[in-house]
């Protein structure tokens, strides 16, 4: 009777939670976690290092040797540590890992994942200690040895080398595959991945019935892989469905999908979950076999716990809103029922040493029936933890009175359908897809082979639980950037929006939220062509659509500090003045008296200055100023020493702090000398720069912060001290990284091309400039506010190119910039008629690419020095196709020696290198080398910025070597350096010392016997010695006044066949660095292209690199073949395409008769790869795992 009443109360509680009357936080609360933690400590004390099996009358029974149950206790302790931070749980978990690690070589079980994932893998992840990694890898090796290649399955039971049950595969093994997936990622050995993948495929095909139910055991003939029979070992009958096995399948196939992204595994997990769901009793806890009726069978709470843990993950990974919510709801229902009706605290027995009750270990043997056993405890705690994480992720803490800033990037839904208004959303024909932010819908279509990319409306949705809040707190949504037009709705009501991308904006959603309830946020995003919003669609870059940057929820008091502007009006090496402008908001209806305390902190966090004032806050927004006493001997900010101070401002009522806000800044001053160099902090600094577009292969412009920072780190490691952000304001992480790493910044409003528009356009453009300056004001790295790029070009509006109108509006923009920030300079590029308006001007000088030859570079910049008061050279360089090389690149005089094998070689002048050049890495290396050779030796030169750091997508270049890619980068779109990167590094860095032989991608060469070839070594070492095939070619000193390669060049002859070139960098006679290149050299020139030959090799990530070589009839590679080729695939697996990189494009020009593409295989299944073009009708390669 008491059991029935308990289950009735559980049913009521589940109903209340699911229908929304009670928040999920009332289920997994601190009381629950504390209770479980206390019971777990007692349980661990009872075990005393022994291996538990199951309880009898509530007391643990033990085994002598470790088995599949022995690792769970370690994982339980780790979960409690993560939820509580209590080091006692961590210390105990590590003791269990140490105990288990010595058994990594056991050879009698398939359950290595059960044993070593919760212990050694987790301990390695939490501590980084190699001993745990090594033990887990050894365990993965032992599991891999159990693989039967004939049947493509992992043997379940029996000792290796014995004939004991060699052909049995059980569904439980799906749970052990994660150990293999982890080992593959950790070690780079794809064999682990292949075996896990193949076993999952076999399980899917043989264990899962058409209705989504499952067999427990499949028996194979181990000698040939043929199936003998299918049956159960622990279920009720051969054709029934054992509940725990079904739960293993739900969890296991979800995990397989997580690692492989094979949709078949996701669909299998969903089908199994649906079958599981419809066979549950009312309280959602399954009978031990799903086929049995509730009133005749014992419950197995462990199957419920396993399923719940898997369902939480399945909900996260399901790709549609409907599916995700369905599985999350079921997971919550099961977890709620387990906590409220099956926990140890509900026991009526005098002793209860387990945590989860009413589990069934082995019904037929009557082991642990209606008892506890380790997997039940472990997966219950995992389900609790997953629910706890859902509750605490993006959670508002109503008990906290101060400012809260919560990241909202996770758990959004996206609808790619151009629906104009909210009332029409129910007419959508597509499903809402689950995504995380940042997100763009153009991450692949911008670089596919179809003209254009999607420019239209899409919708984003987020459901947010808002608790009851007191003290009139404000809720502010902060978007770091939405491209390019946005409207924000809360619970169906318009809350605000923003016109223009690339900048942050805030929406006060307080009037629209429902406290103590679930709130729906909808964001309508539109990147359609709009002539009233900059940049112009004629810009040479992609105008991505989406919520492309982070989103935050600010929970603020009724009176709060909205903004701090840090001004340093006087800075010298001896003294610095610091003024703060505070924007404070009062949400009340009456004026109030408050105190402001401002504190200045040094680099080490020590308070060095303090100021305090009493202020009156009127209703609404008000501005207040406060100054610090003068600071003597400030530590100045510079690229070499990016010293950052910080200020903290507190708003107080009496002695109670209402709000607090902090900002970092730096002290520095600078000057662009008229017709001369740039000075920072009183010393001349040559600006050594590049440009950065905000995008990455596979991400578009929706980058996580670590990729933003990686770009800046690579630019800094190259030796640059300056970056122009092209052609728009960029992610806040970029400015933060430039401040911290030391890069001066040219920040640019996105007025790029399109001329000038009407009143609406002008209003938008001015507002965007104002937002850019105010949002980025405090960054010491920024020295220039750029007002535009090529702004007169290709007008979008009638009379939009009128020079007088453009000059007048540019003057207004210039005045606005100086009004907002008198401390920085303004600039534009390539609007010559406005050069006299701004402080700094950059003409267009592309010596050696779009016009002229690169040896005219010094002449061109000298003329610009005289023509413009303050001249900076932004944009130079050219395109290069990674891996394309020529023996005789175009010279600095624009001449080319035609490739020939006769003594008389004709020279031809190239009129336009951008159009007629070969896009070889050799030419671009020479061009960069010459530019740096000149610029580094001019004492008057301000500096320049190479275009651009990284290859980037553009809709305007469909016929490039990689279609729709601007290939002027020093690195490719995935951050892989080209040769040019090392040229800059050799000029601009001093440490660490390095050598780079030109070139690592030049692996096949041809030439006459005895013909001298130039070898260049780019290095920052004092001197370099070159060895060719073990013979020294001499040692040379580096001299920046010599060209090429600062004098580090040699004329050498190669032998027929393989050659080895070694460069050894030296300083004071000691070796400091070295580089080695191997390549094949042939004295015979290849003949006419005859065919494409395909081959493949396995990469460390498990994919195949498929290589296409164009060869002559004798099989010699045709090094002068650079035509476009086309890849395709059939069968299982897929090609990686539309990344805009050199191995992830299905349409690409060959480089020296070679092209390659990456292929993702399905282990155990076959595929055919084809490569063709109009010259060759197709070559085929079969890949079969």
C-alpha positions, -999 to 999 in steps of 0.1 A, spaced: 0 0 0 28 24 9 46 16 -24 15 23 -44 10 56 -25 46 66 -32 42 59 -69 10 79 -70 29 109 -54 56 104 -80 30 105 -108 16 137 -95 50 153 -92 60 143 -127 28 157 -141 33 190 -123 69 194 -135 61 185 -171 32 208 -174 53 237 -162 39 244 -127 72 235 -110 106 243 -123 131 216 -129 153 231 -102 128 217 -76 139 182 -86 177 183 -85 183 207 -56 211 211 -32 194 188 -7 193 160 -32 230 164 -41 241 167 -5 221 135 4 236 115 -25 271 128 -16 268 117 20 255 83 10 284 80 -15 310 87 11 295 61 34 294 36 5 331 43 -3 340 37 33 322 4 33 339 -8 2 374 -3 16 389 -8 -18 370 -40 -25 351 -46 -58 313 -43 -52 288 -65 -71 253 -59 -57 235 -56 -24 217 -83 -5 192 -69 20 209 -36 14 244 -47 21 272 -49 -5 286 -82 -17 320 -83 -33 342 -100 -59 378 -108 -55 389 -96 -89 379 -65 -109 350 -69 -134 327 -47 -154 313 -33 -122 345 -21 -106 350 13 -122 317 29 -115 325 41 -80 353 62 -93 330 79 -118 304 85 -91 329 103 -70 341 125 -100 305 135 -107 300 146 -71 332 165 -72 321 184 -104 287 193 -88 301 203 -54 338 212 -58 345 192 -26 381 179 -28 372 149 -7 354 134 -37 383 141 -60 408 125 -37 387 94 -33 382 92 -71 419 93 -77 425 65 -52 401 44 -72 418 53 -105 452 43 -90 437 10 -79 421 3 -113 451 14 -134 471 -17 -126 445 -39 -143 447 -22 -177 460 -54 -193 432 -78 -183 422 -100 -212 390 -116 -201 364 -90 -207 350 -66 -232 339 -42 -205 371 -21 -206 350 11 -211 329 5 -181 360 0 -160 384 26 -174 362 55 -187 349 65 -152 383 60 -136 415 65 -156 401 85 -186 382 108 -162 412 112 -139 434 121 -169 409 146 -181 406 162 -146 443 161 -137 464 157 -169 485 130 -152 500 108 -180 498 76 -159 460 76 -162 462 82 -200 487 54 -204 465 30 -185 434 39 -205 452 36 -238 464 1 -227 429 -8 -218 417 4 -253 444 -18 -268 431 -48 -250 395 -41 -261 407 -37 -297 423 -71 -296 388 -86 -291 377 -74 -326 367 -101 -350 374 -88 -385 353 -115 -403 322 -106 -384 332 -70 -377 323 -72 -340 340 -71 -306 339 -104 -288 320 -101 -256 331 -128 -232 359 -152 -228 396 -149 -223 417 -139 -253 434 -169 -269 407 -193 -256 378 -209 -274 354 -197 -248 324 -180 -264 345 -165 -292 315 -157 -315 292 -138 -290 284 -101 -294 261 -84 -269 244 -50 -270 262 -40 -238 294 -35 -257 280 -3 -273 288 13 -240 325 4 -242 330 19 -276 336 54 -262 369 42 -248 380 34 -284 367 67 -297 385 86 -269 417 66 -276 415 75 -313 413 112 -306 439 111 -278 465 90 -297 458 99 -333 456 62 -341 425 58 -363 424 20 -358 405 25 -325 380 47 -343 376 21 -372 369 -8 -349 344 12 -328 326 24 -359 324 -11 -375 312 -27 -343 285 0 -340 274 -7 -376 272 -44 -370 252 -39 -338 228 -16 -356 223 -41 -384 220 -73 -364 208 -63 -329 180 -38 -337 147 -51 -349 125 -31 -373 103 -18 -345 132 -4 -326 135 -32 -300 167 -51 -295 182 -86 -291 206 -90 -263 230 -115 -279 240 -122 -315 261 -153 -321 285 -155 -350 306 -182 -365 340 -166 -356 357 -184 -385 337 -167 -412 316 -140 -396 282 -156 -405 254 -153 -380 243 -185 -362 214 -172 -340 201 -142 -320 188 -146 -285 188 -132 -249 210 -139 -220 194 -117 -194 160 -109 -209 127 -127 -204 128 -145 -238 147 -146 -271 122 -124 -289 115 -101 -259 133 -69 -251 156 -68 -221 151 -33 -206 187 -27 -196 199 -38 -230 175 -14 -247 189 14 -224 225 4 -234 215 8 -270 199 42 -265 230 55 -248 255 37 -269 241 47 -303 238 83 -291 275 82 -282 284 66 -316 266 95 -333 284 121 -312 318 108 -324 310 98 -360 282 121 -370 266 91 -388 229 99 -389 221 62 -389 233 60 -353 212 90 -343 181 75 -360 187 42 -343 190 58 -309 158 76 -315 139 45 -326 151 27 -296 142 56 -273 107 57 -288 102 20 -283 115 23 -247 91 52 -241 59 35 -252 67 4 -230 71 24 -198 46 22 -168 30 53 -156 58 63 -133 83 59 -162 105 33 -145 107 2 -167 101 -34 -158 132 -55 -161 120 -67 -195 99 -43 -216 77 -70 -229 64 -79 -195 33 -64 -179 38 -39 -150 18 -59 -124 37 -91 -130 73 -79 -131 99 -62 -110 110 -28 -120 146 -22 -130 155 13 -119 190 9 -133 176 6 -168 157 38 -162 188 56 -149 209 44 -179 182 54 -203 177 88 -186 214 96 -189 214 86 -225 182 105 -233 196 138 -219 225 134 -244 201 123 -271 180 154 -266 211 176 -268 222 159 -301 189 156 -318 188 180 -347 152 193 -345 134 212 -318 106 186 -316 129 156 -311 152 174 -287 124 185 -264 108 151 -266 138 132 -253 147 159 -228 112 157 -214 114 119 -211 148 121 -194 135 146 -169 104 124 -162 125 93 -155 151 112 -134 123 128 -114 107 95 -107 140 80 -97 148 108 -73 114 109 -57 106 72 -56 136 50 -60 164 67 -40 180 51 -9 162 76 13 129 60 5 140 26 18 121 9 46 150 -15 54 172 -10 84 203 -9 63 207 5 28 243 9 15 235 16 -22 221 47 -37 195 36 -63 170 10 -52 148 -15 -70 173 -25 -96 178 -59 -113 213 -71 -119 205 -106 -132 169 -118 -129 175 -154 -140 202 -159 -114 183 -138 -89 214 -116 -84 206 -81 -71 168 -83 -77 151 -53 -60 185 -43 -47 213 -19 -56 243 -25 -79 270 -2 -92 257 8 -127 224 18 -112 241 42 -87 265 55 -114 239 63 -141 215 78 -116 242 102 -105 250 109 -142 214 117 -149 212 139 -119 244 157 -130 231 162 -165 199 177 -152 219 197 -127 240 211 -155 209 220 -175 196 238 -145 228 257 -138 237 265 -174 224 299 -183 208 302 -149 197 333 -131 204 332 -94 176 352 -78 193 351 -44 222 372 -58 217 409 -55 245 422 -77 252 421 -114 250 387 -132 263 382 -168 252 349 -183 263 334 -216 234 323 -237 252 306 -266 238 271 -260 205 255 -268 190 277 -295 168 266 -324 171 279 -359 145 281 -387 159 287 -422 128 300 -438 120 335 -450 89 342 -429 82 378 -425 62 380 -393 57 360 -361 21 352 -367 32 333 -398 57 311 -381 32 283 -377 31 281 -415 68 270 -417 75 241 -439 108 233 -424 117 221 -389 135 241 -363 170 229 -360 189 228 -327 221 249 -328 246 267 -306 258 302 -311 277 318 -328 259 307 -360 257 317 -396 237 301 -424 264 309 -449 292 289 -435 292 265 -465 271 280 -492 294 311 -494 321 288 -507 302 262 -527 303 262 -565 270 279 -571 270 317 -578 259 338 -548 249 327 -513 218 328 -492 208 364 -484 174 363 -468 155 361 -435 159 334 -409 146 330 -373 163 320 -340 145 308 -309 156 305 -273 134 294 -243 146 310 -211 135 302 -176 132 334 -156 127 330 -119 109 354 -96 131 385 -92 129 412 -66 142 448 -63 131 459 -97 160 442 -114 166 447 -152 171 420 -177 192 430 -207 200 409 -237 234 418 -252 242 407 -287 278 410 -297 268 410 -334 239 400 -356 242 403 -394 228 424 -406 193 435 -396 176 421 -365 144 423 -346 140 408 -311 107 395 -297 100 383 -262 69 362 -256 56 374 -290 61 411 -284 86 433 -302 114 443 -277 139 460 -300 163 455 -328 194 467 -345 203 479 -380 238 470 -392 260 441 -384 294 438 -368 286 457 -337 271 449 -303 237 461 -291 215 457 -260 178 451 -256 160 457 -223 136 428 -222 123 435 -186 89 448 -196 82 417 -217 93 388 -195 71 366 -173 88 359 -140 86 324 -126 79 310 -161 95 299 -193 100 328 -218 104 326 -255 129 348 -273 126 350 -311 152 368 -332 144 377 -368 177 381 -387 180 394 -423 211 397 -444 191 405 -476 204 431 -500 197 465 -484 212 496 -501 206 516 -469 230 496 -448 268 494 -452 287 475 -464 278 475 -501 269 441 -516 296 449 -542 322 445 -515 348 418 -522 338 397 -492 308 378 -479 281 395 -459 273 366 -437 238 362 -421 231 350 -386 237 356 -349 274 355 -356 288 363 -322 281 356 -285 248 365 -268 246 374 -231 220 380 -205 227 408 -181 208 407 -148 212 442 -133 200 461 -103 175 489 -107 204 513 -106 234 503 -125 266 514 -143 259 511 -180 293 522 -194 327 533 -184 348 554 -208 385 556 -198 402 587 -211 439 594 -207 443 630 -218 479 634 -207 504 606 -210 542 609 -208 569 586 -196 568 605 -162 531 611 -156 496 600 -167 462 615 -161 431 593 -160 395 605 -163 364 584 -163 331 592 -179 304 570 -164 270 564 -179 246 553 -151 210 543 -154 182 547 -128 152 526 -135 131 542 -108 108 571 -111 126 594 -86 160 609 -84 183 593 -57 216 602 -41 243 577 -44 281 573 -40 306 563 -67 339 548 -57 365 543 -85 397 524 -80 427 521 -102 447 488 -102 482 481 -116 493 451 -137 494 429 -106 460 438 -93 473 462 -66 451 492 -60 472 523 -66 446 551 -68 411 557 -55 385 584 -61 351 589 -45 322 612 -53 285 616 -43 262 619 -73 225 624 -80 209 599 -103 178 613 -121 154 588 -136 167 574 -168 203 578 -180 228 602 -167 265 609 -173 291 615 -145 328 623 -146 354 613 -120 392 617 -121 421 599 -104 451 617 -90 480 619 -114 499 586 -118 537 590 -118 560 567 -139 533 548 -156 541 515 -172 534 523 -209 515 500 -233 533 490 -265 535 460 -287 566 448 -269 552 455 -235 514 454 -236 509 467 -200 473 468 -190 459 487 -160 423 483 -148 396 504 -132 367 492 -111 338 515 -104 312 507 -77 278 523 -72 268 524 -36 237 532 -15 251 540 19 277 512 25 259 487 3 273 481 -32 245 481 -58 266 475 -88 302 472 -99 318 473 -133 355 470 -144 375 480 -175 410 474 -187 430 501 -205 466 512 -212 487 543 -211 504 553 -244 507 582 -268 515 582 -305 521 605 -335 521 602 -373 549 626 -383 541 647 -414 558 631 -444 576 609 -419 575 579 -396 552 568 -368 562 573 -332 548 554 -302 556 567 -267 582 590 -281 601 564 -301 600 556 -338 581 524 -345 579 509 -380 544 497 -384 546 460 -395 512 449 -403 486 427 -421 449 425 -425 423 403 -409 389 392 -422 367 376 -397 361 340 -410 374 305 -408 370 274 -429 338 255 -420 326 283 -396 321 313 -419 323 343 -397 306 325 -367 339 318 -349 343 306 -313 366 328 -293 396 304 -294 397 308 -332 395 345 -331 424 345 -307 443 320 -327 444 344 -357 458 372 -335 483 348 -319 496 337 -353 498 373 -365 518 382 -334 541 351 -337 548 363 -373 563 394 -357 536 419 -367 529 449 -345 499 462 -364 467 448 -379 440 465 -400 406 450 -393 390 447 -427 365 460 -435 343 462 -404 345 462 -366 353 427 -353 345 404 -324 352 418 -289 377 389 -285 399 404 -312 403 437 -295 409 420 -262 436 398 -278 452 428 -295 453 446 -261 468 416 -243 493 404 -270 504 438 -282 491 447 -317 482 482 -328 448 483 -346 433 502 -375 395 498 -368 373 504 -397 336 514 -402 321 491 -429 317 518 -455 332 496 -482 323 506 -518 288 515 -529 293 553 -528 269 574 -508 232 570 -502 203 591 -490 191 603 -456 184 568 -443 218 556 -454 236 586 -439 218 582 -406 227 545 -404 263 551 -414 269 578 -388 252 557 -361 274 528 -369 305 550 -367 294 563 -333 287 528 -320 321 516 -332 340 543 -314 320 542 -281 321 504 -279 358 502 -286 370 534 -270 389 518 -241 412 496 -261 448 509 -261 456 489 -292 434 510 -314 451 541 -329 431 547 -360 394 551 -367 390 543 -404 360 560 -421 359 536 -451 376 517 -479 372 523 -516 340 541 -506 335 559 -539 336 527 -560 306 511 -577 278 534 -564 246 517 -552 226 549 -554 218 575 -581 245 602 -579 261 581 -552 295 587 -567 293 625 -567 327 636 -554 314 668 -538 287 650 -519 312 623 -509 336 649 -496 309 667 -477 297 635 -460 332 623 -453 339 656 -436 309 651 -413 321 616 -405 356 629 -398 342 657 -375 320 632 -357 349 608 -351 371 636 -336 342 649 -315 337 614 -300 374 608 -296 399 636 -300 428 613 -290 429 591 -321 434 598 -358 411 591 -387 419 574 -420 405 562 -453 419 541 -481 417 548 -519 394 578 -520 419 602 -533 395 632 -534 391 629 -496 428 624 -487 430 660 -473 400 655 -450 413 627 -428 444 625 -407 460 595 -424 456 584 -460 464 552 -478 465 552 -516 463 520 -536 498 507 -543 499 471 -556 534 471 -570 539 438 -589 503 426 -588 475 448 -601 499 473 -617 535 478 -623 564 456 -610 574 450 -575 608 467 -580 589 500 -584 576 497 -549 601 522 -534 594 547 -561 557 545 -556 558 549 -518 583 578 -521 559 596 -543 530 590 -519 552 603 -490 554 636 -508 518 637 -520 501 630 -486 508 647 -453 505 615 -433 509 584 -455 504 548 -445 505 520 -471 476 496 -466 472 466 -489 499 450 -510 507 414 -520 491 390 -544 474 356 -548 492 323 -544 480 288 -548 494 266 -521 518 240 -536 522 257 -570 558 264 -579 579 274 -609 616 271 -616 616 306 -632 591 329 -615 583 364 -629 611 387 -620 608 420 -602 610 437 -635 580 419 -648 599 395 -670 595 358 -672 619 332 -686 598 307 -704 602 272 -692 625 255 -717 651 228 -721 672 245 -747 701 268 -740 684 298 -755 655 308 -733 631 335 -743 621 363 -720 586 377 -721 572 407 -703 540 402 -682 517 432 -686 493 424 -657 506 399 -632 472 395 -614 456 383 -646 485 367 -665 507 355 -637 510 319 -625 499 324 -589 530 305 -577 542 306 -542 577 315 -556 566 347 -571 547 359 -541 577 350 -519 599 372 -541 574 400 -540 571 400 -502 608 397 -499 614 427 -520 587 448 -502 603 440 -468 638 445 -481 627 480 -490 605 489 -461 628 476 -434 656 499 -447 638 532 -450 642 555 -420 613 577 -430 587 550 -437 555 549 -416 548 513 -423 524 491 -442 500 462 -440 501 432 -463 468 420 -477 456 397 -462 467 374 -434 443 346 -444 425 334 -475 389 345 -473 356 339 -492 343 364 -518 313 362 -541 332 382 -568 359 357 -578 342 325 -592 372 318 -616 399 318 -590 421 287 -585 397 279 -556 364 292 -568 350 321 -547 382 324 -526 405 354 -524 438 336 -521 461 365 -511 465 351 -476 498 342 -459 479 313 -445 450 293 -459 415 296 -447 422 270 -420 453 287 -407 479 266 -424 509 288 -434 521 293 -469 557 301 -478 550 338 -475 543 336 -438 579 326 -432 593 355 -452 576 379 -428 586 359 -398 622 360 -409 622 398 -411 601 406 -382 611 382 -354 642 376 -334 631 348 -311 627 319 -313 653 314 -340 641 294 -370 650 284 -406 626 277 -434 638 264 -467 617 275 -497 597 253 -501 582 224 -481 554 220 -507 578 219 -536 583 181 -536 587 175 -573 611 194 -596 627 191 -631 657 207 -648 687 201 -669 716 181 -655 741 204 -638 718 234 -640 723 257 -611 692 263 -590 686 290 -564 678 278 -529 666 305 -504 664 301 -467 643 324 -447 656 327 -412 662 351 -383 694 334 -373 726 354 -376 740 329 -401 730 298 -419 749 269 -434 733 249 -462 738 212 -469 727 195 -501 729 157 -500 752 159 -470 776 183 -488 780 218 -473 773 246 -497 788 272 -474 778 293 -445 764 328 -450 756 357 -427 722 372 -427 722 408 -440 689 427 -442 702 449 -470 707 420 -493 681 404 -516 668 377 -518 663 362 -483 687 387 -467 716 371 -485 707 336 -474 706 322 -509 728 296 -527 732 284 -563 733 246 -562 730 216 -585 708 187 -577 711 150 -585 686 129 -603 662 113 -578 657 122 -542 676 152 -528 679 163 -492 684 199 -483 693 209 -447 696 245 -434 713 250 -400 709 283 -383 737 295 -361 744 322 -335 779 328 -322 789 296 -338 763 274 -321 734 257 -338 701 273 -328 677 259 -354 675 237 -385 651 228 -413 650 198 -437 634 194 -471 632 162 -492 622 164 -529 625 145 -561 645 160 -590 643 148 -626 667 155 -655 638 146 -679 609 169 -687 575 153 -685 556 149 -717 521 158 -728 495 152 -700 479 117 -706 458 108 -676 449 114 -639 462 88 -614 444 86 -581 459 73 -548 450 77 -512 467 77 -478 452 76 -443 455 107 -422 459 108 -384 423 120 -381 411 88 -397 401 104 -430 417 97 -464 436 122 -484 428 114 -520 456 126 -543 451 132 -581 483 134 -602 482 144 -638 509 123 -655 522 117 -690 521 84 -708 552 73 -689 537 81 -656 558 112 -650 540 140 -632 532 170 -654 545 199 -633 532 226 -656 496 213 -655 475 238 -635 440 233 -649 408 229 -629 398 194 -618 365 181 -603 362 155 -575 331 134 -567 323 103 -546 297 75 -546 289 49 -520 295 53 -483 313 82 -467 316 117 -481 341 142 -494 348 173 -473 338 202 -496 330 239 -496 356 247 -469 376 270 -493 409 252 -485 433 232 -506 422 197 -495 385 204 -489 372 216 -522 357 194 -549 365 220 -576 401 233 -576 430 241 -599 459 217 -599 492 228 -584 521 214 -604 499 186 -617 485 177 -583 452 182 -565 439 165 -533 407 162 -513 399 148 -480 374 119 -478 356 107 -446 352 69 -448 327 47 -431 348 18 -418 338 -15 -433 320 1 -462 331 9 -497 332 41 -518 344 52 -552 362 85 -557 363 101 -592 384 130 -605 378 144 -640 378 175 -662 374 183 -699 409 170 -707 405 137 -689 372 119 -688 376 104 -654 398 83 -631 384 62 -603 396 50 -569 379 24 -548 382 28 -510 371 -2 -490 377 -5 -453 
